[in-house]
Amino acid sequence: MNIFIGNLSSQTSEQQLSDLFSPFGIVRSTKVIYDNFTGRSKGFAFVEMPDEGAAERAIRNLNNTVVDTQKIVVNEAKPRPERSRY
């Protein structure tokens, strides 16, 4: 399952997210999203966990918790809507 994490501090690293989610199960990948121009975090990230049950437990337990002084939002990532190329 792909998990969305929002309201992240600009200081939060992929390693911190991996450490935060790993007590709930295997973390396949973590990806903090950065702005292409400034190189700064956009304040959100994605964590991929192969076990849906573990991912759901992580979402329940981590949503609205504080990481790096920010109350994070954790939920299942929704697919990006298709955008017109024109």
Backbone as XML, in Angstrom:
<?xml version="1.0"?>
<chain id="A" units="angstrom">
  <residue number="1" name="MET">
    <atom name="N" x="0.851" y="-1.172" z="0.000"/>
    <atom name="CA" x="0.000" y="0.000" z="0.000"/>
    <atom name="C" x="0.897" y="1.236" z="0.000"/>
  </residue>
  <residue number="2" name="ASN">
    <atom name="N" x="0.480" y="2.230" z="-0.756"/>
    <atom name="CA" x="1.195" y="3.497" z="-0.807"/>
    <atom name="C" x="0.516" y="4.442" z="0.188"/>
  </residue>
  <residue number="3" name="ILE">
    <atom name="N" x="1.303" y="5.032" z="1.087"/>
    <atom name="CA" x="0.788" y="5.859" z="2.168"/>
    <atom name="C" x="1.264" y="7.302" z="1.965"/>
  </residue>
  <residue number="4" name="PHE">
    <atom name="N" x="0.338" y="8.234" z="2.106"/>
    <atom name="CA" x="0.635" y="9.663" z="1.998"/>
    <atom name="C" x="0.875" y="10.216" z="3.403"/>
  </residue>
  <residue number="5" name="ILE">
    <atom name="N" x="1.937" y="11.006" z="3.566"/>
    <atom name="CA" x="2.219" y="11.684" z="4.820"/>
    <atom name="C" x="2.288" y="13.174" z="4.516"/>
  </residue>
  <residue number="6" name="GLY">
    <atom name="N" x="1.419" y="13.950" z="5.120"/>
    <atom name="CA" x="1.370" y="15.385" z="4.879"/>
    <atom name="C" x="1.710" y="16.185" z="6.116"/>
  </residue>
  <residue number="7" name="ASN">
    <atom name="N" x="1.902" y="17.481" z="5.921"/>
    <atom name="CA" x="2.248" y="18.444" z="6.966"/>
    <atom name="C" x="3.591" y="18.116" z="7.615"/>
  </residue>
  <residue number="8" name="LEU">
    <atom name="N" x="4.538" y="17.667" z="6.809"/>
    <atom name="CA" x="5.872" y="17.347" z="7.319"/>
    <atom name="C" x="6.706" y="18.601" z="7.519"/>
  </residue>
  <residue number="9" name="SER">
    <atom name="N" x="7.569" y="18.555" z="8.495"/>
    <atom name="CA" x="8.564" y="19.600" z="8.685"/>
    <atom name="C" x="9.557" y="19.524" z="7.529"/>
  </residue>
  <residue number="10" name="SER">
    <atom name="N" x="10.135" y="20.631" z="7.168"/>
    <atom name="CA" x="11.146" y="20.619" z="6.102"/>
    <atom name="C" x="12.401" y="19.867" z="6.543"/>
  </residue>
  <residue number="11" name="GLN">
    <atom name="N" x="12.530" y="19.594" z="7.836"/>
    <atom name="CA" x="13.694" y="18.882" z="8.374"/>
    <atom name="C" x="13.530" y="17.360" z="8.366"/>
  </residue>
  <residue number="12" name="THR">
    <atom name="N" x="12.323" y="16.852" z="8.157"/>
    <atom name="CA" x="12.070" y="15.411" z="8.237"/>
    <atom name="C" x="12.709" y="14.690" z="7.059"/>
  </residue>
  <residue number="13" name="SER">
    <atom name="N" x="13.472" y="13.625" z="7.367"/>
    <atom name="CA" x="14.197" y="12.875" z="6.333"/>
    <atom name="C" x="13.490" y="11.565" z="5.999"/>
  </residue>
  <residue number="14" name="GLU">
    <atom name="N" x="13.885" y="10.990" z="4.871"/>
    <atom name="CA" x="13.361" y="9.685" z="4.479"/>
    <atom name="C" x="13.732" y="8.626" z="5.508"/>
  </residue>
  <residue number="15" name="GLN">
    <atom name="N" x="14.930" y="8.719" z="6.076"/>
    <atom name="CA" x="15.354" y="7.754" z="7.097"/>
    <atom name="C" x="14.468" y="7.854" z="8.342"/>
  </residue>
  <residue number="16" name="GLN">
    <atom name="N" x="14.120" y="9.065" z="8.746"/>
    <atom name="CA" x="13.228" y="9.239" z="9.893"/>
    <atom name="C" x="11.873" y="8.591" z="9.623"/>
  </residue>
  <residue number="17" name="LEU">
    <atom name="N" x="11.351" y="8.765" z="8.417"/>
    <atom name="CA" x="10.059" y="8.168" z="8.077"/>
    <atom name="C" x="10.150" y="6.648" z="8.070"/>
  </residue>
  <residue number="18" name="SER">
    <atom name="N" x="11.218" y="6.117" z="7.522"/>
    <atom name="CA" x="11.416" y="4.668" z="7.527"/>
    <atom name="C" x="11.453" y="4.143" z="8.961"/>
  </residue>
  <residue number="19" name="ASP">
    <atom name="N" x="12.181" y="4.828" z="9.833"/>
    <atom name="CA" x="12.266" y="4.433" z="11.240"/>
    <atom name="C" x="10.912" y="4.546" z="11.931"/>
  </residue>
  <residue number="20" name="LEU">
    <atom name="N" x="10.118" y="5.543" z="11.559"/>
    <atom name="CA" x="8.802" y="5.754" z="12.162"/>
    <atom name="C" x="7.818" y="4.650" z="11.777"/>
  </residue>
  <residue number="21" name="PHE">
    <atom name="N" x="7.871" y="4.210" z="10.508"/>
    <atom name="CA" x="6.910" y="3.228" z="10.011"/>
    <atom name="C" x="7.349" y="1.773" z="10.231"/>
  </residue>
  <residue number="22" name="SER">
    <atom name="N" x="8.643" y="1.510" z="10.348"/>
    <atom name="CA" x="9.132" y="0.131" z="10.417"/>
    <atom name="C" x="8.636" y="-0.678" z="11.624"/>
  </residue>
  <residue number="23" name="PRO">
    <atom name="N" x="8.298" y="-0.088" z="12.780"/>
    <atom name="CA" x="7.744" y="-0.916" z="13.853"/>
    <atom name="C" x="6.413" y="-1.586" z="13.485"/>
  </residue>
  <residue number="24" name="PHE">
    <atom name="N" x="5.746" y="-1.085" z="12.454"/>
    <atom name="CA" x="4.465" y="-1.644" z="12.042"/>
    <atom name="C" x="4.601" y="-2.723" z="10.975"/>
  </residue>
  <residue number="25" name="GLY">
    <atom name="N" x="5.764" y="-2.824" z="10.338"/>
    <atom name="CA" x="5.981" y="-3.820" z="9.293"/>
    <atom name="C" x="7.076" y="-3.381" z="8.340"/>
  </residue>
  <residue number="26" name="ILE">
    <atom name="N" x="7.213" y="-4.149" z="7.275"/>
    <atom name="CA" x="8.263" y="-3.883" z="6.280"/>
    <atom name="C" x="7.957" y="-2.592" z="5.529"/>
  </residue>
  <residue number="27" name="VAL">
    <atom name="N" x="8.972" y="-1.742" z="5.415"/>
    <atom name="CA" x="8.870" y="-0.510" z="4.624"/>
    <atom name="C" x="9.651" y="-0.751" z="3.343"/>
  </residue>
  <residue number="28" name="ARG">
    <atom name="N" x="8.953" y="-0.781" z="2.220"/>
    <atom name="CA" x="9.603" y="-1.023" z="0.927"/>
    <atom name="C" x="10.343" y="0.220" z="0.445"/>
  </residue>
  <residue number="29" name="SER">
    <atom name="N" x="9.732" y="1.395" z="0.611"/>
    <atom name="CA" x="10.388" y="2.626" z="0.167"/>
    <atom name="C" x="9.800" y="3.834" z="0.884"/>
  </residue>
  <residue number="30" name="THR">
    <atom name="N" x="10.600" y="4.891" z="0.933"/>
    <atom name="CA" x="10.143" y="6.190" z="1.434"/>
    <atom name="C" x="10.604" y="7.248" z="0.443"/>
  </residue>
  <residue number="31" name="LYS">
    <atom name="N" x="9.783" y="8.272" z="0.265"/>
    <atom name="CA" x="10.130" y="9.320" z="-0.691"/>
    <atom name="C" x="9.582" y="10.659" z="-0.207"/>
  </residue>
  <residue number="32" name="VAL">
    <atom name="N" x="10.478" y="11.533" z="0.249"/>
    <atom name="CA" x="10.100" y="12.904" z="0.573"/>
    <atom name="C" x="10.099" y="13.681" z="-0.742"/>
  </residue>
  <residue number="33" name="ILE">
    <atom name="N" x="9.084" y="14.484" z="-0.968"/>
    <atom name="CA" x="8.960" y="15.235" z="-2.216"/>
    <atom name="C" x="9.590" y="16.617" z="-2.046"/>
  </residue>
  <residue number="34" name="TYR">
    <atom name="N" x="10.505" y="16.942" z="-2.964"/>
    <atom name="CA" x="11.238" y="18.207" z="-2.922"/>
    <atom name="C" x="10.858" y="19.100" z="-4.094"/>
  </residue>
  <residue number="35" name="ASP">
    <atom name="N" x="10.915" y="20.406" z="-3.878"/>
    <atom name="CA" x="10.688" y="21.385" z="-4.935"/>
    <atom name="C" x="11.883" y="21.370" z="-5.878"/>
  </residue>
  <residue number="36" name="ASN">
    <atom name="N" x="11.629" y="21.320" z="-7.177"/>
    <atom name="CA" x="12.714" y="21.257" z="-8.171"/>
    <atom name="C" x="13.569" y="22.515" z="-8.207"/>
  </residue>
  <residue number="37" name="PHE">
    <atom name="N" x="12.988" y="23.657" z="-7.910"/>
    <atom name="CA" x="13.720" y="24.911" z="-8.019"/>
    <atom name="C" x="14.491" y="25.271" z="-6.750"/>
  </residue>
  <residue number="38" name="THR">
    <atom name="N" x="13.855" y="25.082" z="-5.588"/>
    <atom name="CA" x="14.499" y="25.485" z="-4.333"/>
    <atom name="C" x="15.250" y="24.347" z="-3.658"/>
  </residue>
  <residue number="39" name="GLY">
    <atom name="N" x="14.879" y="23.111" z="-3.981"/>
    <atom name="CA" x="15.500" y="21.959" z="-3.326"/>
    <atom name="C" x="14.968" y="21.700" z="-1.930"/>
  </residue>
  <residue number="40" name="ARG">
    <atom name="N" x="13.972" y="22.466" z="-1.509"/>
    <atom name="CA" x="13.385" y="22.303" z="-0.176"/>
    <atom name="C" x="12.215" y="21.332" z="-0.223"/>
  </residue>
  <residue number="41" name="SER">
    <atom name="N" x="11.970" y="20.684" z="0.902"/>
    <atom name="CA" x="10.840" y="19.765" z="1.016"/>
    <atom name="C" x="9.535" y="20.507" z="0.767"/>
  </residue>
  <residue number="42" name="LYS">
    <atom name="N" x="8.608" y="19.853" z="0.066"/>
    <atom name="CA" x="7.286" y="20.437" z="-0.160"/>
    <atom name="C" x="6.347" y="20.159" z="1.014"/>
  </residue>
  <residue number="43" name="GLY">
    <atom name="N" x="6.818" y="19.402" z="2.015"/>
    <atom name="CA" x="6.004" y="19.149" z="3.202"/>
    <atom name="C" x="5.174" y="17.890" z="3.132"/>
  </residue>
  <residue number="44" name="PHE">
    <atom name="N" x="5.466" y="17.034" z="2.145"/>
    <atom name="CA" x="4.769" y="15.749" z="2.112"/>
    <atom name="C" x="5.684" y="14.663" z="1.576"/>
  </residue>
  <residue number="45" name="ALA">
    <atom name="N" x="5.256" y="13.420" z="1.821"/>
    <atom name="CA" x="6.078" y="12.269" z="1.435"/>
    <atom name="C" x="5.174" y="11.065" z="1.205"/>
  </residue>
  <residue number="46" name="PHE">
    <atom name="N" x="5.788" y="10.012" z="0.691"/>
    <atom name="CA" x="5.088" y="8.748" z="0.487"/>
    <atom name="C" x="5.920" y="7.618" z="1.087"/>
  </residue>
  <residue number="47" name="VAL">
    <atom name="N" x="5.238" y="6.673" z="1.714"/>
    <atom name="CA" x="5.867" y="5.466" z="2.243"/>
    <atom name="C" x="5.131" y="4.292" z="1.640"/>
  </residue>
  <residue number="48" name="GLU">
    <atom name="N" x="5.874" y="3.316" z="1.132"/>
    <atom name="CA" x="5.259" y="2.123" z="0.555"/>
    <atom name="C" x="5.507" y="0.938" z="1.478"/>
  </residue>
  <residue number="49" name="MET">
    <atom name="N" x="4.404" y="0.261" z="1.842"/>
    <atom name="CA" x="4.474" y="-0.931" z="2.685"/>
    <atom name="C" x="3.745" y="-2.064" z="1.953"/>
  </residue>
  <residue number="50" name="PRO">
    <atom name="N" x="4.408" y="-3.219" z="1.767"/>
    <atom name="CA" x="3.789" y="-4.299" z="1.001"/>
    <atom name="C" x="2.633" y="-5.002" z="1.715"/>
  </residue>
  <residue number="51" name="ASP">
    <atom name="N" x="2.611" y="-4.996" z="3.037"/>
    <atom name="CA" x="1.562" y="-5.674" z="3.811"/>
    <atom name="C" x="0.455" y="-4.675" z="4.135"/>
  </residue>
  <residue number="52" name="GLU">
    <atom name="N" x="-0.741" y="-4.893" z="3.559"/>
    <atom name="CA" x="-1.847" y="-3.947" z="3.754"/>
    <atom name="C" x="-2.265" y="-3.827" z="5.209"/>
  </residue>
  <residue number="53" name="GLY">
    <atom name="N" x="-2.261" y="-4.936" z="5.939"/>
    <atom name="CA" x="-2.632" y="-4.897" z="7.352"/>
    <atom name="C" x="-1.668" y="-4.046" z="8.154"/>
  </residue>
  <residue number="54" name="ALA">
    <atom name="N" x="-0.378" y="-4.203" z="7.901"/>
    <atom name="CA" x="0.642" y="-3.409" z="8.587"/>
    <atom name="C" x="0.490" y="-1.937" z="8.217"/>
  </residue>
  <residue number="55" name="ALA">
    <atom name="N" x="0.212" y="-1.669" z="6.949"/>
    <atom name="CA" x="0.042" y="-0.281" z="6.490"/>
    <atom name="C" x="-1.162" y="0.360" z="7.169"/>
  </residue>
  <residue number="56" name="GLU">
    <atom name="N" x="-2.260" y="-0.368" z="7.284"/>
    <atom name="CA" x="-3.457" y="0.168" z="7.929"/>
    <atom name="C" x="-3.211" y="0.441" z="9.409"/>
  </residue>
  <residue number="57" name="ARG">
    <atom name="N" x="-2.451" y="-0.438" z="10.087"/>
    <atom name="CA" x="-2.092" y="-0.201" z="11.489"/>
    <atom name="C" x="-1.225" y="1.050" z="11.618"/>
  </residue>
  <residue number="58" name="ALA">
    <atom name="N" x="-0.274" y="1.206" z="10.706"/>
    <atom name="CA" x="0.593" y="2.384" z="10.722"/>
    <atom name="C" x="-0.229" y="3.654" z="10.537"/>
  </residue>
  <residue number="59" name="ILE">
    <atom name="N" x="-1.165" y="3.639" z="9.604"/>
    <atom name="CA" x="-2.014" y="4.805" z="9.354"/>
    <atom name="C" x="-2.815" y="5.147" z="10.607"/>
  </residue>
  <residue number="60" name="ARG">
    <atom name="N" x="-3.457" y="4.139" z="11.204"/>
    <atom name="CA" x="-4.264" y="4.370" z="12.411"/>
    <atom name="C" x="-3.431" y="4.938" z="13.559"/>
  </residue>
  <residue number="61" name="ASN">
    <atom name="N" x="-2.228" y="4.397" z="13.737"/>
    <atom name="CA" x="-1.401" y="4.782" z="14.876"/>
    <atom name="C" x="-0.597" y="6.068" z="14.676"/>
  </residue>
  <residue number="62" name="LEU">
    <atom name="N" x="-0.290" y="6.418" z="13.445"/>
    <atom name="CA" x="0.581" y="7.571" z="13.196"/>
    <atom name="C" x="-0.147" y="8.839" z="12.772"/>
  </residue>
  <residue number="63" name="ASN">
    <atom name="N" x="-1.393" y="8.717" z="12.302"/>
    <atom name="CA" x="-2.139" y="9.903" z="11.887"/>
    <atom name="C" x="-2.316" y="10.836" z="13.086"/>
  </residue>
  <residue number="64" name="ASN">
    <atom name="N" x="-2.062" y="12.119" z="12.887"/>
    <atom name="CA" x="-2.186" y="13.157" z="13.914"/>
    <atom name="C" x="-1.159" y="13.046" z="15.037"/>
  </residue>
  <residue number="65" name="THR">
    <atom name="N" x="-0.035" y="12.378" z="14.791"/>
    <atom name="CA" x="1.049" y="12.357" z="15.763"/>
    <atom name="C" x="2.038" y="13.473" z="15.410"/>
  </residue>
  <residue number="66" name="VAL">
    <atom name="N" x="2.904" y="13.824" z="16.349"/>
    <atom name="CA" x="3.848" y="14.916" z="16.149"/>
    <atom name="C" x="5.219" y="14.365" z="15.767"/>
  </residue>
  <residue number="67" name="VAL">
    <atom name="N" x="5.755" y="14.865" z="14.646"/>
    <atom name="CA" x="7.091" y="14.516" z="14.169"/>
    <atom name="C" x="7.797" y="15.833" z="13.854"/>
  </residue>
  <residue number="68" name="ASP">
    <atom name="N" x="8.959" y="16.046" z="14.440"/>
    <atom name="CA" x="9.711" y="17.300" z="14.229"/>
    <atom name="C" x="8.837" y="18.534" z="14.449"/>
  </residue>
  <residue number="69" name="THR">
    <atom name="N" x="8.089" y="18.539" z="15.547"/>
    <atom name="CA" x="7.208" y="19.637" z="15.978"/>
    <atom name="C" x="5.991" y="19.869" z="15.075"/>
  </residue>
  <residue number="70" name="GLN">
    <atom name="N" x="5.745" y="19.012" z="14.105"/>
    <atom name="CA" x="4.589" y="19.154" z="13.212"/>
    <atom name="C" x="3.625" y="17.986" z="13.442"/>
  </residue>
  <residue number="71" name="LYS">
    <atom name="N" x="2.316" y="18.274" z="13.500"/>
    <atom name="CA" x="1.310" y="17.219" z="13.578"/>
    <atom name="C" x="1.074" y="16.701" z="12.158"/>
  </residue>
  <residue number="72" name="ILE">
    <atom name="N" x="1.483" y="15.452" z="11.907"/>
    <atom name="CA" x="1.414" y="14.912" z="10.552"/>
    <atom name="C" x="0.043" y="14.313" z="10.241"/>
  </residue>
  <residue number="73" name="VAL">
    <atom name="N" x="-0.266" y="14.268" z="8.964"/>
    <atom name="CA" x="-1.473" y="13.642" z="8.444"/>
    <atom name="C" x="-1.021" y="12.401" z="7.694"/>
  </residue>
  <residue number="74" name="VAL">
    <atom name="N" x="-1.608" y="11.246" z="8.036"/>
    <atom name="CA" x="-1.208" y="9.985" z="7.414"/>
    <atom name="C" x="-2.468" y="9.287" z="6.904"/>
  </residue>
  <residue number="75" name="ASN">
    <atom name="N" x="-2.503" y="8.984" z="5.602"/>
    <atom name="CA" x="-3.620" y="8.228" z="5.042"/>
    <atom name="C" x="-3.190" y="7.510" z="3.772"/>
  </residue>
  <residue number="76" name="GLU">
    <atom name="N" x="-4.066" y="6.656" z="3.276"/>
    <atom name="CA" x="-3.743" y="5.920" z="2.046"/>
    <atom name="C" x="-3.644" y="6.912" z="0.895"/>
  </residue>
  <residue number="77" name="ALA">
    <atom name="N" x="-2.593" y="6.765" z="0.106"/>
    <atom name="CA" x="-2.398" y="7.651" z="-1.050"/>
    <atom name="C" x="-3.422" y="7.307" z="-2.123"/>
  </residue>
  <residue number="78" name="LYS">
    <atom name="N" x="-3.976" y="8.324" z="-2.707"/>
    <atom name="CA" x="-4.933" y="8.156" z="-3.808"/>
    <atom name="C" x="-4.189" y="8.334" z="-5.126"/>
  </residue>
  <residue number="79" name="PRO">
    <atom name="N" x="-4.585" y="7.601" z="-6.167"/>
    <atom name="CA" x="-3.923" y="7.781" z="-7.474"/>
    <atom name="C" x="-4.100" y="9.216" z="-7.974"/>
  </residue>
  <residue number="80" name="ARG">
    <atom name="N" x="-3.059" y="9.680" z="-8.639"/>
    <atom name="CA" x="-3.134" y="11.027" z="-9.239"/>
    <atom name="C" x="-4.180" y="11.053" z="-10.333"/>
  </residue>
  <residue number="81" name="PRO">
    <atom name="N" x="-5.016" y="12.098" z="-10.363"/>
    <atom name="CA" x="-5.989" y="12.181" z="-11.455"/>
    <atom name="C" x="-5.289" y="12.454" z="-12.778"/>
  </residue>
  <residue number="82" name="GLU">
    <atom name="N" x="-5.840" y="11.939" z="-13.825"/>
    <atom name="CA" x="-5.281" y="12.177" z="-15.153"/>
    <atom name="C" x="-5.452" y="13.653" z="-15.495"/>
  </residue>
  <residue number="83" name="ARG">
    <atom name="N" x="-4.380" y="14.244" z="-16.041"/>
    <atom name="CA" x="-4.448" y="15.638" z="-16.461"/>
    <atom name="C" x="-4.334" y="15.696" z="-17.975"/>
  </residue>
  <residue number="84" name="SER">
    <atom name="N" x="-5.055" y="16.617" z="-18.546"/>
    <atom name="CA" x="-4.987" y="16.814" z="-19.982"/>
    <atom name="C" x="-3.622" y="17.373" z="-20.356"/>
  </residue>
  <residue number="85" name="ARG">
    <atom name="N" x="-3.067" y="16.929" z="-21.462"/>
    <atom name="CA" x="-1.784" y="17.425" z="-21.919"/>
    <atom name="C" x="-1.916" y="18.724" z="-22.696"/>
  </residue>
  <residue number="86" name="TYR">
    <atom name="N" x="-3.143" y="19.159" z="-22.932"/>
    <atom name="CA" x="-3.358" y="20.371" z="-23.751"/>
    <atom name="C" x="-3.933" y="21.478" z="-22.954"/>
  </residue>
</chain>
